[in-house]
Amino acid sequence: MHDTQGTILLHDVGFPCARRDFYYDPRSIPADAVHRHSFLMGVTLDSPQLVPGGYRGEGQFAWALEEGGERNGILTAVEQFLQSHPEYVYRSIDAVFGLGALTRRGSKAAEDAERVLGRYDNALVRRLERNRLELYLKVLELQDALGARDAASALDKKDVS
């Protein structure tokens, strides 16, 4: 018998949100559910702490200060859900910040998710995503350097007047 229920699709199940919360408006969330966070600092690969620069929201969103731990990140939430709901199965691909699918075990939707997502769950896709992220973070670093240079140049011009 096939279950008629569908698929729950989840985005941002990979870096940087897999193991780190981010907030657009932390004041709208109960205080005990919000991790200490920063609107100014950013994230980068291979660093559990926030860094100056990196991928950041420019004041539009905040990152949890620390990566990992209880109730921190989308993938962490999925894993916690699966612990209490063994009737679901989870599949994901590591492209463009990660795409995940939750389906009922044994359902047509689970078969479809495996058929569609399974082919992209491989080392090549993971390496391509890592490369994409490294390049994106490098672009941000170069933009920051140009911005700092332009700000210094503007100050120099102001001193000359």
Secondary structure, 3 states (H helix, E strand, C coil): CCCCCCCEEEECCCCCCCCCCEECCHHHCCHHHCCCEECCCEECCCCCECECCCECCCCCCEEECECCCCCCCHHHHHHHHHHHCCCEEEEEECCCCCEEEEEECCCHHHHHHHHHHHCCCCHHHHHHHHHHHHHHHHHHHHHHHHHHHHHHHHHHHHHHC
